[in-house]
């Protein structure tokens, strides 16, 4: 079997575009993948055009070799967008290999370890604050509306949710690393800390103690600010606080400074980048993004994390195919704490896929059909193309 073509579809995902890959073969099998970040959609499409001459005519079932051929091709500029571009090819080839062999992808790497995986509702309320059109009938005008949004989580059968710091009002907004022009120089001033505390207090009161709350502060604060926020939230028994930091020792300082548990790592690529953080014991749970770095690479990171007595939590703020890819990772490794799920999005999202992830009582079912267990509707991908 040989690769005959690679096609990329960029789809309007609402808050950001979604990127999908289709790798065609001379055996009539097409493999699909969801990859990368829509923030750099134009760059990734161009990068994969540059990759095509290096993969057409190659064996798609030799997935690891294809990955390393592309990695070595780009080794002078590793990580980041390069790995996301490689993931576009690699993820689709895992789908091809599973389909060709008639087995789910997790089965190719020793799975399944489990038949279902606990998931949390991601971007609860904060997604609506950033894009009120996601729930126009539920405006976040005040704290009562924020509490009502939190109560949707157990009503929908979820036992955990993640949110970002947000400001309700006539024009609600979520904290955005200054992307909205409201610069705070990564400081956690007293008013910001008090505001974050108020938000979590409102949400905790709304859902009680049986629903886990996760707070993502991403890159919004320097270490000092992250410590202030984490300490202020200790009384609310957060499942974790999520923070990303480019310095392993600074992240370890945060972890040692608070009883609030810490999750980090979504921005890293390959074992090389994670290793200094593991050696510094800089996080309690490891974020791993399958769509950003590829499936085989994520599996290796998870296996490395296991040797440091760490569990992983797939980063998955994307669409349904990404959920299928991420839950296959969960089924392929022994050390998973929880998985991200983003159930709220644009109304046409379900037209794009042959299957929907099955979530029952906050657990996503691991597919048992060949490949990812989900194909793409290419006509729908074209219908909802992102053309900006």
C-alpha positions as CSV (number, residue, x, y, z in Angstrom):
1,X,0.0,0.0,0.0
2,X,1.3,3.5,-0.9
3,X,0.2,7.0,-0.1
4,X,-1.2,8.8,-3.2
5,X,-2.3,12.1,-1.8
6,X,-2.7,14.3,1.3
7,X,-5.6,16.7,1.6
8,X,-6.2,19.3,4.3
9,X,-9.6,20.7,5.3
10,X,-9.9,23.8,7.4
11,X,-13.4,24.0,8.9
12,X,-15.2,26.8,10.7
13,X,-15.2,25.7,14.3
14,X,-16.7,28.9,15.8
15,X,-14.1,30.1,18.3
16,X,-11.3,28.8,16.1
17,X,-11.0,26.8,12.9
18,X,-10.5,23.1,13.0
19,X,-7.9,21.3,10.9
20,X,-8.5,17.9,9.4
21,X,-6.2,15.7,7.3
22,X,-7.1,13.0,4.8
23,X,-4.3,10.7,3.6
24,X,-5.3,8.7,0.4
25,X,-3.9,5.4,-0.6
26,X,-3.7,3.2,-3.7
27,X,-5.6,0.5,-1.8
28,X,-8.7,2.7,-1.6
29,X,-8.3,3.3,2.2
30,X,-8.4,6.9,3.4
31,X,-7.2,7.8,6.8
32,X,-8.3,10.8,8.7
33,X,-6.8,13.0,11.5
34,X,-7.6,16.1,13.4
35,X,-4.4,18.1,14.2
36,X,-2.8,21.3,15.2
37,X,-4.2,24.6,16.3
38,X,-6.4,26.8,14.2
39,X,-4.5,29.9,15.4
40,X,-1.9,29.0,12.7
41,X,-4.2,27.4,10.1
42,X,-2.5,29.1,7.1
43,X,1.0,28.2,8.2
44,X,0.1,24.6,8.8
45,X,-1.6,24.1,5.5
46,X,1.5,25.5,3.8
47,X,3.8,23.3,5.8
48,X,1.9,20.1,4.9
49,X,2.1,21.1,1.2
50,X,5.9,21.1,1.7
51,X,5.7,17.7,3.4
52,X,3.7,16.0,0.6
53,X,6.6,15.2,-1.8
54,X,8.3,13.4,1.1
55,X,5.3,11.2,1.9
56,X,3.6,10.4,-1.4
57,X,4.6,7.0,-2.6
58,X,5.5,5.9,1.0
59,X,4.0,3.0,3.0
60,X,1.4,4.5,5.4
61,X,1.5,1.5,7.6
62,X,5.1,2.2,8.5
63,X,3.8,5.0,10.8
64,X,6.8,5.4,13.1
65,X,9.2,5.5,10.1
66,X,7.1,8.2,8.4
67,X,7.1,10.2,11.6
68,X,10.9,10.0,12.0
69,X,11.5,10.7,8.4
70,X,9.6,14.0,8.7
71,X,11.1,14.8,12.1
72,X,14.6,14.4,10.8
73,X,13.7,16.4,7.7
74,X,12.8,19.3,10.1
75,X,15.1,18.6,13.0
76,X,16.7,22.1,12.7
77,X,13.3,23.5,13.7
78,X,11.7,20.9,16.0
79,X,8.6,21.3,18.1
80,X,5.6,23.6,17.8
81,X,4.1,24.0,14.3
82,X,6.5,21.4,12.8
83,X,5.2,18.7,15.1
84,X,1.6,19.7,14.5
85,X,2.2,19.4,10.7
86,X,3.8,16.0,11.2
87,X,0.9,15.0,13.3
88,X,-1.5,15.7,10.4
89,X,0.2,12.9,8.4
90,X,0.9,10.6,11.4
91,X,-2.6,10.6,12.8
92,X,-4.2,9.8,9.5
93,X,-1.7,6.9,9.0
94,X,-2.7,5.3,12.3
95,X,-6.3,5.4,11.1
96,X,-5.2,3.7,7.8
97,X,-3.2,1.1,9.7
98,X,-6.2,0.3,12.0
99,X,-8.6,0.1,9.0
100,X,-6.2,-2.1,7.0
101,X,-5.8,-4.5,9.9
102,X,-9.4,-4.4,11.0
103,X,-8.7,-3.2,14.5
104,X,-9.1,-0.1,16.6
105,X,-6.0,2.1,16.8
106,X,-5.5,1.4,20.6
107,X,-5.2,-2.3,19.7
108,X,-2.1,-1.5,17.6
109,X,-0.3,-0.2,20.7
110,X,-1.2,-2.9,23.2
111,X,-4.7,-1.7,24.2
112,X,-7.3,-1.7,25.4
113,X,-6.5,-0.9,29.0
114,X,-10.1,0.2,29.5
115,X,-13.4,0.3,27.7
116,X,-14.4,3.7,28.9
117,X,-12.7,6.9,30.2
118,X,-13.9,9.5,32.6
119,X,-14.1,13.0,30.9
120,X,-14.8,16.5,32.1
121,X,-16.8,19.3,30.4
122,X,-14.2,21.8,29.3
123,X,-14.5,25.6,29.0
124,X,-17.7,25.6,31.0
125,X,-19.1,29.2,30.9
126,X,-15.8,30.6,29.8
127,X,-16.4,29.5,26.2
128,X,-19.8,31.3,26.3
129,X,-18.1,34.4,27.7
130,X,-15.7,34.4,24.7
131,X,-18.4,33.6,22.2
132,X,-22.0,34.3,23.5
133,X,-23.5,32.8,20.2
134,X,-22.7,29.3,21.6
135,X,-25.6,29.7,24.0
136,X,-27.6,32.9,23.0
137,X,-30.5,31.9,25.3
138,X,-28.2,31.7,28.3
139,X,-26.4,35.1,28.6
140,X,-23.8,35.4,31.3
141,X,-25.1,38.6,32.7
142,X,-24.3,38.1,36.3
143,X,-23.1,35.6,38.9
144,X,-26.5,33.9,39.0
145,X,-26.1,33.1,35.3
146,X,-22.6,31.7,36.0
147,X,-24.1,29.5,38.8
148,X,-26.8,28.3,36.4
149,X,-24.2,27.4,33.8
150,X,-22.3,25.3,36.4
151,X,-25.5,23.5,37.3
152,X,-25.9,22.3,33.7
153,X,-22.9,20.0,34.3
154,X,-24.5,17.5,36.6
155,X,-27.8,17.8,34.8
156,X,-26.0,16.6,31.6
157,X,-24.4,13.7,33.5
158,X,-20.9,15.1,33.9
159,X,-19.1,14.8,37.3
160,X,-16.4,17.3,36.5
161,X,-15.9,20.6,34.6
162,X,-13.1,23.0,33.8
163,X,-13.4,26.7,33.5
164,X,-11.3,29.8,33.0
165,X,-11.4,33.1,34.8
166,X,-14.3,35.1,33.4
167,X,-16.2,38.3,33.9
168,X,-20.0,38.1,33.5
169,X,-21.9,41.2,32.4
170,X,-23.7,42.7,29.4
171,X,-20.5,42.0,27.4
172,X,-19.0,39.0,29.2
173,X,-15.4,38.0,28.6
174,X,-13.0,35.3,29.6
175,X,-9.3,36.0,30.5
176,X,-7.3,35.8,27.3
177,X,-3.6,36.3,27.8
178,X,-4.1,39.9,26.7
179,X,-5.5,38.8,23.3
180,X,-8.5,41.0,23.9
181,X,-6.3,44.1,24.4
182,X,-6.7,44.1,28.2
183,X,-3.1,43.8,29.2
184,X,-2.2,42.8,32.7
185,X,1.4,41.8,32.2
186,X,0.8,38.3,33.6
187,X,0.1,39.8,37.0
188,X,-2.4,38.5,39.5
189,X,-3.3,41.8,41.2
190,X,-5.5,41.7,44.3
191,X,-8.7,42.5,42.3
192,X,-8.0,39.6,39.9
193,X,-7.4,37.1,42.8
194,X,-10.5,38.2,44.5
195,X,-12.5,37.9,41.3
196,X,-11.2,34.4,40.6
197,X,-12.1,33.4,44.2
198,X,-15.6,34.8,43.8
199,X,-16.1,32.8,40.6
200,X,-15.0,29.5,42.1
201,X,-17.1,30.2,45.2
202,X,-20.2,30.8,43.1
203,X,-19.5,27.6,41.1
204,X,-18.8,25.5,44.2
205,X,-22.0,26.6,45.9
206,X,-23.9,25.9,42.7
207,X,-22.8,22.3,42.2
208,X,-21.8,21.2,45.8
209,X,-19.0,19.0,46.8
210,X,-19.7,16.0,44.5
211,X,-18.7,17.7,41.2
212,X,-15.0,18.3,40.6
213,X,-14.0,21.8,39.5
214,X,-10.8,22.4,37.4
215,X,-9.5,25.9,36.8
216,X,-7.3,26.7,33.8
217,X,-5.1,29.8,34.2
218,X,-2.9,28.8,31.2
219,X,-0.1,31.3,30.6
220,X,-2.1,34.2,32.1
221,X,0.2,34.7,35.1
222,X,3.9,34.6,36.0
223,X,4.9,32.2,38.8
224,X,4.2,34.6,41.6
225,X,0.7,35.4,40.3
226,X,-0.1,31.7,39.8
227,X,1.0,31.0,43.4
228,X,-1.3,33.8,44.7
229,X,-4.3,32.4,42.7
230,X,-3.6,28.8,43.7
231,X,-3.3,29.7,47.4
232,X,-6.4,31.8,47.4
233,X,-8.4,28.8,46.0
234,X,-7.2,26.2,48.4
235,X,-10.4,26.2,50.5
236,X,-12.5,25.2,47.4
237,X,-10.8,21.8,46.9
238,X,-10.1,22.1,43.2
239,X,-9.5,18.9,41.2
240,X,-6.5,20.9,39.8
241,X,-5.3,24.2,38.7
242,X,-3.8,24.2,35.2
243,X,-0.8,26.4,34.5
244,X,1.8,26.4,31.7
245,X,5.3,27.6,32.3
246,X,8.5,27.4,30.2
247,X,10.8,26.9,33.2
248,X,10.7,23.5,35.0
249,X,12.0,24.9,38.2
250,X,9.5,27.8,38.2
251,X,6.7,25.3,37.8
252,X,8.1,23.2,40.6
253,X,8.1,26.3,42.7
254,X,4.4,26.7,42.1
255,X,3.7,23.1,42.8
256,X,5.6,23.2,46.1
257,X,3.9,26.5,47.2
258,X,0.3,25.3,47.4
259,X,-1.9,22.4,48.4
260,X,-3.9,22.9,45.2
261,X,-2.9,20.2,42.7
262,X,-1.2,21.2,39.5
263,X,-1.7,20.0,35.9
264,X,0.7,21.2,33.2
265,X,2.4,20.2,29.9
266,X,0.0,20.7,27.0
267,X,2.5,23.0,25.2
268,X,5.3,20.5,25.1
269,X,6.3,18.2,22.3
270,X,8.1,14.8,22.5
271,X,9.8,13.1,25.5
272,X,12.8,15.5,25.1
273,X,10.7,18.5,26.1
274,X,8.8,16.7,29.0
275,X,11.9,15.1,30.6
276,X,13.2,18.2,32.4
277,X,9.8,18.7,34.0
278,X,9.5,15.1,35.1
279,X,13.0,15.2,36.6
280,X,12.1,18.4,38.5
281,X,8.8,16.8,39.7
282,X,7.2,20.0,38.5
283,X,3.6,18.8,38.0
284,X,1.0,16.4,39.6
285,X,-0.7,15.5,36.3
286,X,0.7,15.7,32.8
287,X,-1.3,17.3,30.0
288,X,-0.6,15.6,26.6
289,X,-2.1,16.8,23.3
290,X,-2.5,14.1,20.7
291,X,-3.6,16.5,18.1
292,X,-0.6,18.7,18.5
293,X,2.2,16.2,18.6
294,X,0.8,13.0,17.2
295,X,-0.4,9.7,18.6
296,X,2.7,7.6,18.8
297,X,4.6,10.5,20.4
298,X,1.9,11.0,23.0
299,X,2.0,7.3,23.8
300,X,5.8,7.6,24.5
301,X,5.3,10.6,26.7
302,X,2.6,8.8,28.7
303,X,4.9,5.8,29.1
304,X,7.8,8.1,30.3
305,X,5.4,9.8,32.7
306,X,4.5,6.4,34.2
307,X,8.2,5.8,35.1
308,X,8.0,9.0,37.1
309,X,4.7,7.9,38.9
310,X,2.6,10.4,36.9
311,X,-0.8,10.1,35.3
312,X,-1.7,11.9,32.1
313,X,-4.8,13.9,31.1
314,X,-5.3,14.4,27.3
315,X,-5.6,18.0,26.2
316,X,-8.6,18.0,23.9
317,X,-10.2,21.4,23.3
318,X,-11.2,20.5,19.7
319,X,-13.9,18.6,17.8
320,X,-15.3,15.1,17.8
321,X,-12.5,13.4,15.8
322,X,-10.1,14.8,18.3
323,X,-12.1,13.1,21.1
324,X,-11.9,9.8,19.3
325,X,-8.1,10.2,18.9
326,X,-7.7,11.2,22.6
327,X,-9.8,8.4,24.0
328,X,-7.7,5.9,22.0
329,X,-4.7,7.2,23.8
330,X,-6.4,6.7,27.1
331,X,-7.1,3.1,26.0
332,X,-3.5,2.6,25.0
333,X,-1.8,3.4,28.3
334,X,-2.0,2.5,32.0
335,X,-1.8,5.9,33.6
336,X,-4.7,8.2,32.9
337,X,-6.4,10.5,35.4
338,X,-9.1,12.1,33.3
339,X,-9.7,13.4,29.7
340,X,-10.9,16.7,28.4
341,X,-14.1,16.9,26.5
342,X,-15.6,20.0,24.8
343,X,-19.3,19.2,24.3
344,X,-20.5,22.7,23.5
345,X,-19.8,24.1,20.0
346,X,-21.1,25.2,16.7
347,X,-24.4,23.7,15.7
348,X,-23.1,22.1,12.5
349,X,-20.4,20.1,14.2
350,X,-22.2,16.8,14.1
351,X,-22.7,17.0,10.3
352,X,-18.9,16.6,10.0
353,X,-18.5,13.1,11.4
354,X,-19.8,9.6,10.8
355,X,-20.1,8.9,14.6
356,X,-20.4,10.9,17.8
357,X,-18.5,10.1,21.0
358,X,-20.7,8.3,23.4
359,X,-20.6,9.9,26.9
360,X,-22.6,8.1,29.7
361,X,-22.4,9.3,33.3
362,X,-19.2,11.3,32.5
363,X,-17.5,8.4,30.8
364,X,-16.6,8.3,27.1
365,X,-16.9,4.8,25.5
366,X,-13.7,3.6,23.8
367,X,-14.6,2.7,20.1
368,X,-14.2,-0.9,19.1
369,X,-14.4,-0.4,15.3
370,X,-11.3,-0.2,13.0
371,X,-9.1,2.9,13.0
372,X,-10.4,5.8,15.1
373,X,-13.9,4.6,14.8
374,X,-15.0,7.8,13.2
375,X,-14.8,9.0,9.6
376,X,-15.2,12.5,8.2
377,X,-18.0,13.7,5.9
378,X,-15.9,15.5,3.3
379,X,-18.9,17.2,1.7
380,X,-19.7,18.8,5.1
381,X,-16.1,19.8,5.6
382,X,-16.3,21.7,2.4
383,X,-19.7,23.2,3.2
384,X,-18.4,24.7,6.4
385,X,-15.0,25.6,5.2
386,X,-13.1,28.4,7.0
387,X,-12.1,30.9,4.4
388,X,-10.5,33.8,6.4
